[in-house]
Amino acid sequence: MKSDFKYLMAFTIPISAAVGIYLGGVFTFLTPFYSFVLIPILEIILRQDASNYSPKEIESRSKSKFFDSLLYLNVPIVFGILFAALQMITSEAYSTTEFIGLVFTVGIVLGSNGINVAHELGHRQGKIARFFAKLLLLPSHYMHFYIEHNFGHHVNAATHEDPATARYNQNIYNFWIQSIVHQYISAWKIQLKLLRREDKSFFAIQNDMLWYLCAQMIYLVTIFLLFQGIGLLFAVLSGVVGFLLLETTNYIEHYGLIRLKKDSGRYERVKEIHSWNSNHVLGRMMLYELTRHSDHHYRSSKKYQILEYHDISPQMPYGYPTSMVLALIPPLWFKIMNPRIPSEMKPSIAA
C-alpha cells in the first residue's frame, strides 16, 4: 500500500464505464457489476492495511503535487464519460435495459469520481480547487453539498442536528429522504445566515446558493438543447444515481455514532470515535482514502494521502463498497453493525 500509484485504481471505474458505453448490450452493466459485486468480493478476500506513514513521509506526501494532479484529472474524465454517454444514447438505438445500465454506469462515475473527488477538493483553501469541487457536483444536481458539508456537516456530525448522520436502527431508505431534503434546507439556512452576517441582501452576488440554482438550471437546459428529451432524462437520472451513492456513503460513515452532551448542554468535540473507519485496501485506493473517515473528521484540513488510522476509531467489518451493498438490506445491516456501536452511544443511554 506504500506505492503512490495505488490511487490510479480509482480510474478503473471510469475505464469500465467507457468499455460499457462503447460495447453496449450486457456490458452497460459492467460498471455496476465491477463496483458492487467484484470489488466487494475482492475486499473480503484481500488483507487490510492499518499502517500509517512516518512523520518524514507525511511531510513529503503533503507537499507532493502528484496527489493533487490525480484529483484534477477526474474533471475531464467525469465530463468526458457523461457526454460520451449522452452522445451515444442520442445517436444509437439502445434498448430500455441498456439505457438503465448506462444510467447506473454514468451515475456511479458521477458519484465515485465526481462527488467523492469534489468532497476532497472542497476542503482545500485554493479558489481553483474549490471551483472544480463545485463543477464536479454540478452533474449530480448537488452543488449545495459544498456549503452544507463544510459549514453544516463538519460542525454537527454525529449529532441529532445533522441530517447526514444516520440514527441507530434507521434504515437507509428513510435516511435518504431525511438527508436529501434536510441537507438542502440546511444549505439555504447556512447561506442566509452568512448573508445576514455580512449585511447582504438575498440577491447579493455573494449568494452562492442562488448561483448554484442558476448553474444547475443552465446545465439541464443545455443538455436538453444539445441532446433533446432523452438526453435530459438520462442526465437527470444519472445525477440521481450519483447523489444516492453519496447519501449511501453518508449513511455508513456515521451510522449510530453519536457525540455525547456535556453538562453544559453542548456536544463534546468531534473525535476519532465518531466516524466508521475501514482499512480495506481496495476501498481506500478507489475512494481516495475516504474510508479513513475518522481521521478526516478529526482534522478535516488533512489531505487524503496523509490520512491516518487510529486504533480507537470504530472499525467496519467490511470496506465501504461492500458496506454500501449491505446497507441496502436493513435487517442484515442492523445485525452486523448494531453490536459494534459503543453502548454509551445507543439511544437508551445516549439520548
N, C-alpha and C positions, 0 to 999 in steps of 0.2 A: 504493500500500500504506500510505500515511500515515493514511488515514481510520480513526478509531476504530470506525466502524460496520462495518468489513470482517468483524469476528468474528460478525456476525449470520448469515454464511454457514453457521455451524455448525448453525443451526436448520433449514437446508434438509433435513437428513436426517430429523429427526422430522416435518417437514411432508410429505415424500414418504411416510413411514410412515403418517401419518394418511390420506393420499389412498388408499394401498393397502388399508388396513383398511376404509375406507368403500366403495370401489368394488368390491373383491373381484376375482375372476377373475384375469386375467393381471396386473392391477395389484398383486396381492400380491407380485409380484417387482420392483416399481418401485424400491424402496429398494436391493436388491442391484444392480440394473442401474445405478442412478444412482451408487452408491458405488464400484463396482468395474469399471464399463465406461465410463460417461460421464465421470466425474471423471478417470480415468487418461488418456483421450483428450485432454481439455482440458489436463491437466498437461503433456502432451507438446507441445501447441501453444503454450500461454501462456509468456511470458518468466518468468525467475526474478528475484527481488529480493534482493540481498545487502546492501542499505543498512541502516545502523544509525541509531539516534536520537542526537541531540546530548545532552550532559550535562543541559542545561536541560529537554529533552523527557523524558528518563528520570526526572528528579526529579518532574516534573508527572504523568507517567503512573503512577509508583509510588504517588502519593497519591490518584489518582482512584478513586472508588467505582464508577464506571461499569463497569469491567472485572470487578470482583467481582460486581456485580449480574448480569452476563451468565452467570457461572458458577452462581449460586444459582437462576437462572431454569430451569436444566436439571432441577432436582429435581422440580417439579410436572410438567414436560413428560415426563420419563422415566417416572414412575409413571402419568401420565395415558395415555400411549401403551400401556403394559403392561396396565393394567386395561381400557382400551377394547378391546384385542385379546382379552383374556380374556372380556369380556362378549359380544363378537361371536361367538367360536367356540363358546360355550355356548348361544347363543340363535339362531344361524343355521346353516343346513346348508352347511358348507364341504366341498369335495372334499378328498381327500388331498393333491393338488397344491397347492391353495390353502392348506391347513394348513401344508405345508412352506414355502411362500412367506412366510407370516406368521411362522413360526418364525425364518427368516433375517432378515426385516424388523425384528422386535422385537429380535432378538439384536444386530443392527447398531446399533440405537439404544442398547441397554444397554452396548455396547462403546464407541461413539464419544461419546455424550452422557452416559453413565453412568460407566464405569470411567475414561475419559480425564479427565473433569472431577474425579472422585474423586481421581485421581492429583495433580492440581494443588492441590485443596483440602487434601489430606493433608499437603502440605508447609507449610501455614500454621501459625502458632502459636496462633491463637484456637481455643477449645473449640467454638464454633459451626461454624466451617469444618471442623474435624476430625469433628464429629458428622455433618455432611452428606456428608462424604467416605465415611464408613463406611456411611451409609444408601444411597448410590449404588452401593456394592459389593454390597449385600445381594441384589438380584435376579439377580446373576451368580454367586452362590454363592462369592464371592471376598473375603470380609471379611478373611481372613488376609493379603491383599495389603498392607494398611495397615502391618502390623508388619514383614513380610519386606522390603517395598520400602524403607521408611525406615531400618530398622535392619540390614538384610542387604544388599540390592542396592546401596545407595549406599556401602556400605563395601567390598564385594567386586566391584563391577562391573569387567568386563574382566579377570577372573582366572578360573582354573580352579575356584576355590572358589565361584563364583557360578552357581547353576543357571539364572539368567535371561540368561546370556551364551552365545551360540551359538559353538561351536568352528569353526575352519577346516574346511571340507568336511563339516560336519554338516548333514544335511538337516532340513527344518523338521518333518517328521513324527516323527523321532527326538527333536528338540528339544522338541516339545510334551510328550512323555512325561516327559522329563528335567525340564523346568521346572515342569510341573504338580505332579508328585509331590514333587520335592525342595524346591520353594518352600514347600509345605505343611509338610513335615518341618522345614525351616529355621525357619519361623514359630513352631512349637512349641518348638524348641530355644532360640530367642531369648526367647520368653515365659518358659520355665522358668528361664533364666539371669537374667532380670530379677527373677523371684520370689525366687530364691536370694539375689540381691544385696540385696534388701530384707528377707530373712529371713521370707518369707511362704510359706504352705502352698499346695498345688495348688488348694485350694478357696477361696482368699482372693478377696475382691471385686476385687482388682487383676489377677486372671487374665482378661485381655481375650479370649484365645483361647477360653476356656470360654464367655464371654458371646457371642462370635461364633457358636459352635456352637449355643447355645440360640436365638439370634436367627434363625439360618437354618432351624432346625427349626420354630420357631414360624411363620415366613414360609410354608414349604411346607405345613404343616398348615392354616394359614389359607386358603391358595389352594385346597387340597382341599375344605375345608368350604364355601367360597363358590362354587367353580367345578367341583367334582367331579373325577373322574379325568382327563377330557380337559383340564381346566384345569391340573391338576398336571403332566401330561405336557408341556403347552405351556410352562409356567413353567420346568420343568427343562431342556427342550431349548433354549429361547431363551436361558437363562442360560449353557448350554454354548457356544452360538454367541458370546455376549458375551465369555466368558473366553478362547475360542480366538482371537478378534480381538486381545485383549490380548497373548496369547502370540505371535501372529504379529508384532505390533509389537515385542515384546521381541526376537524373532529378528532383525529387520532393524536394530534400534538399535545393536547391538554386534557383529554378526556378524564373526568372525575377528579382532577387535581385542583385543589382549592387553597388559596392563601388564607391563613387564619387571621382573625381580627385580634388586635391588641386591646388592652383595657381602655385605651383612648378611643376606641371605635374605628381606628384606621387599620387598614390591612398591613400585614408585615410586608417588607420589601420582597421583590421577586428574587427567588433563589434558584439554585441548580435543581431543586427538588420539584419545581413547578411546571416542568415540561417533560414529556416522554422522550427518552434518548434511544438511539439504535446505532450499534456499531457494525451492522451487516454491510459488508464491503460493497455490494452492487448498488444498494440504495444510496450509500454515501457518495459513490462516484457519479451516479446518474442524476442525482439531485443537488449536486454541489454542496455536499455536507449539510443539507437541510436537516438530516436525521440527527445531527448533533445539536438538536434544538434547545437543549437545556443550557448549553454554553452561549448560544445565540441570544437567549432572553436574559441571561445573566449579564452579558456585555454585548449589547446589540451593535456596537460600533466595530466589532471584530470582523475581519474579512473571512469568507468561507474557508480559505485554505489554511487558516490557523486555528479554527475552532477545536476545542479540546474535549476530551472525555473526563467526566467527574464521576467517581465511583459512588457518590451519594445520590446521583440522579436516578430516577426510576427507569428501569430498562424494559424495553419492549421485547417480547419473546421472538418476534419476527421483524424483518425490515419494514420500512414504510410502504413499499409497493404491496407486499404481502398483507400488511395490516389494513391497507385500504380495501382490499378484497374482502377480508374477514369482517370489516365494519359494515359491509352491505348485508350481512346476515346477523342481525342484532342478538338473537339468543346465543349464538356461538361467540360473538364478540364479548358479551357480558360474562359468559362462563370463563373465558380466557383472561379478560382484563380486570374484572372486579376484584378478584382476590389479590391482585398486585397493587391496588390502590392503598396507600397508608391508612390505617384505621382512623387516625385523627382527622383525616380529610373526608371521611364518609359522612353523609348528611346527618345521621343520628348523633354525631359528636360535633362536626364542624359547623352545622347550622346554628 
